[in-house]
Amino acid sequence: MSLDCFSAQADPEGTWAWLESQDFSDNERSNLRRIIAQVWFPREPQALLGRLDATSYDDWQIAGSLIGLLFGEDPKAAAAARQHLDALVTLASPSLNTSFLPNNDANSALLLGLPAGRARDALTRQYAA
């Protein structure tokens, strides 16, 4: 693989487009798309969300990992995840699970502090499961 984090950091959208034109294995492509998504989403959430396919297992996984940004230390990434939570939960719902929801009191409070709605309800149900 010739892609590195620096490429994704410098131009995530261009790196995504380049990746789509390359002949990587499914596993390599999935891993690289996750790296790019983590960089791209806080910068341009709408642009990335427009590229994700609701029928793709890999994109469900990407959406789930982006929901996990709610619990991260990057305030810009967490804000983007909160702002686009409905879209992320909708994309991740076929494979929504608790693997990206660290189970502790602080995260329980964070989830309960999200705006009321179907996204919060879906996440709290998964968290309580």
C-alpha positions, -999 to +999 in steps of 0.1 A: +000+000+000+013+034-009-012+055+011-002+069+045-019+090+071-001+121+057-019+118+024-052+115+041-044+144+064-034+167+035-063+159+012-088+135+025-113+139-003-087+136-030-072+106-012-107+089-011-111+095-048-076+081-055-083+051-033-115+043-053-095+041-085-069+017-071-068-021-071-066-029-034-080-060-017-114-055+000-097-056+034-070-031+025-096-007+009-118-010+040-090-002+064-078+028+043-113+042+040-117+041+078-084+060+081-095+086+056-130+089+071-116+097+106-096+126+091-122+138+066-153+138+088-144+165+113-134+188+084-163+182+060-189+159+074-215+165+047-189+157+020-180+124+036-216+114+044-224+120+007-199+094-002-211+067+021-234+040+008-262+029+031-261-006+015-224-012+022-213-032+052-180-013+052-198+020+053-220+008+082-188+002+100-173+036+091-205+053+104-202+033+136-166+044+141-177+080+135-203+078+162-174+068+184-160+103+179-186+114+205-164+099+231-130+111+218-108+139+229-111+160+197-138+186+204-142+194+166-147+157+158-172+152+187-192+183+176-194+170+140-206+136+153-232+153+175-244+175+146-247+146+122-258+120+147-291+112+130-274+105+097-246+084+113-271+063+133-292+057+102-261+047+082-248+024+110-281+010+121-278-023+102-247-032+123-252-008+152-236-024+183-219-013+215-183-019+204-177+018+198-195+029+231-171+026+260-191+017+290-185+041+318-204+067+338-190+097+318-202+082+285-236+073+300-240+110+309-228+120+274-254+098+258-282+110+280-271+146+273-276+143+236-307+160+221-338+138+224-346+119+193-344+086+175-306+087+173-302+091+210-329+065+217-311+040+194-277+046+210-290+045+246-309+012+238-276-003+224-256+010+254-280-005+279-281-038+261 
